[in-house]
């Protein structure tokens, strides 16, 4: 009887943890989107007021922003500094590909970031600022959608984890 109780408790705890892990996904995405907005706003400041060269601006941003997104900017700077003939847009795209597997962003988020990179360093300052503002607008919309998705699904996954653990416990015992 004691083994059944211990086993059942482990099943409930395991299922609950799975539910909480799935709920955690919905907490991370809005945070990353917010951090990306902050970093891209910093890039706007570097370009518009600091008049920094792009690799230097990217390095400054990577050093100042949160670790979730600093890798993206640091890798872009490294690819640009290697003098391998990559344009800024190509370096951004390559860094974005390296960033993708470790992030919780969805396809729409990456499409926005990819579109942003196509014009990075390819136009004059005014067009760069317009591109940044457009990207920030799209990222804000994605953040709002991510927050709505979080509200809708976070509790669902938590309850689903706990209740499925209880259901399995009841079915087995």
C-alpha positions in Angstrom: 0.0 0.0 0.0 2.8 2.4 0.8 4.5 1.7 -2.5 1.2 2.6 -4.3 0.9 5.8 -2.4 4.6 6.8 -3.1 4.3 5.8 -6.8 1.0 7.7 -7.1 2.5 10.8 -5.5 5.5 10.6 -7.9 3.1 10.4 -10.9 1.1 13.4 -9.7 4.3 15.4 -9.1 5.8 14.4 -12.4 2.7 15.4 -14.4 2.5 18.6 -12.4 6.1 19.5 -13.3 5.4 18.8 -17.0 2.4 21.2 -16.8 4.4 23.9 -15.1 7.3 23.5 -17.6 4.8 24.0 -20.5 3.3 27.0 -18.7 6.8 28.4 -18.4 7.2 28.6 -22.1 4.3 31.1 -22.2 6.1 33.3 -19.6 9.4 33.5 -21.5 8.3 34.6 -24.9 6.8 38.0 -23.9 10.0 38.7 -21.9 12.2 38.0 -24.9 10.1 40.2 -27.1 10.3 43.0 -24.6 14.1 42.6 -24.4 14.3 42.7 -28.1 12.3 45.9 -28.2 14.7 47.4 -25.7 17.8 46.3 -27.6 16.5 47.6 -30.9 15.5 50.9 -29.3 19.1 51.1 -28.1 20.3 50.5 -31.7 18.1 53.3 -32.8 19.8 55.6 -30.3 23.2 54.4 -31.3 22.5 55.0 -35.0 20.6 58.3 -34.7 22.4 60.1 -31.9 25.7 58.2 -31.3 26.5 57.9 -35.1 28.4 54.7 -34.1 29.6 52.3 -36.8 27.3 49.3 -36.9 29.7 46.8 -35.4 30.5 49.1 -32.5 26.8 49.9 -32.0 26.0 46.1 -31.9 28.8 45.5 -29.4 27.5 48.3 -27.1 24.0 46.9 -27.2 25.2 43.3 -26.6 27.0 44.5 -23.5 24.1 46.5 -22.1 21.0 44.3 -22.9 19.7 41.2 -21.2 21.5 38.0 -21.8 18.5 36.4 -23.6 19.1 38.7 -26.6 22.7 39.8 -26.2 23.9 36.7 -28.1 22.0 37.8 -31.2 23.7 41.2 -31.3 27.1 39.9 -30.3 27.1 37.2 -33.0 26.0 39.8 -35.6 28.9 42.0 -34.6 31.3 39.0 -34.8 30.1 38.0 -38.2 30.5 41.6 -39.4 34.0 42.0 -37.9 35.3 38.8 -39.4 35.7 40.6 -42.8 34.3 37.5 -44.6 32.4 39.7 -47.0 29.0 39.4 -45.3 26.7 42.4 -45.5 25.1 43.5 -42.2 21.8 41.9 -43.3 23.6 38.6 -44.0 25.4 38.7 -40.7 22.1 39.4 -38.9 20.5 36.5 -40.7 23.3 34.2 -39.8 23.2 35.3 -36.1 19.4 34.9 -36.2 19.8 31.3 -37.3 22.2 30.6 -34.4 19.8 32.4 -32.0 16.6 30.5 -33.1 17.2 27.1 -31.5 17.7 28.5 -28.0 14.8 31.0 -28.0 11.1 30.6 -27.4 10.1 32.8 -30.3 7.7 31.7 -32.9 7.8 31.9 -36.7 6.1 35.3 -36.9 8.6 36.7 -34.5 11.5 35.5 -36.6 9.9 36.8 -39.8 9.8 40.3 -38.2 13.4 40.0 -37.1 14.5 38.7 -40.5 12.7 41.5 -42.3 14.5 44.0 -40.0 17.8 42.5 -40.9 17.3 42.9 -44.6 17.6 46.7 -44.3 20.2 46.7 -41.6 23.1 48.8 -42.7 21.8 48.9 -46.3 20.2 52.4 -46.3 20.8 55.9 -44.9 20.2 56.8 -41.3 16.6 58.1 -41.8 15.5 54.8 -43.5 17.3 52.8 -40.8 15.3 54.7 -38.2 12.0 54.1 -40.1 12.9 50.4 -40.3 13.6 50.3 -36.6 10.3 52.0 -35.7 8.4 49.6 -38.0 10.1 46.6 -36.4 9.4 47.9 -32.9 5.7 48.4 -33.8 5.5 44.8 -35.1 7.3 43.4 -32.0 4.9 45.3 -29.7 2.0 43.7 -31.5 3.7 40.3 -31.1 4.2 41.0 -27.4 0.5 41.8 -26.9 -0.4 38.6 -28.7 2.1 36.7 -26.6 0.7 38.2 -23.4 -2.9 37.2 -24.5 -1.7 33.7 -25.3 0.1 33.5 -21.9 -3.1 34.5 -20.1 -5.1 31.9 -22.0 -2.7 29.0 -21.8 -0.6 29.3 -18.7 -3.3 28.3 -16.2 -4.5 25.7 -18.7 -1.2 23.9 -18.7 -0.8 24.1 -14.9 -4.2 22.6 -14.3 -3.8 20.1 -17.0 -0.6 18.8 -15.5 -2.0 18.5 -12.0 -5.3 17.0 -13.1 -3.7 14.5 -15.5 -1.5 13.3 -12.7 -4.5 12.8 -10.4 -6.4 11.1 -13.2 -3.5 8.7 -13.9 -3.2 8.0 -10.2 -6.9 7.2 -9.9 -6.8 5.0 -13.0 -3.8 3.0 -11.8 -4.9 2.6 -8.2 
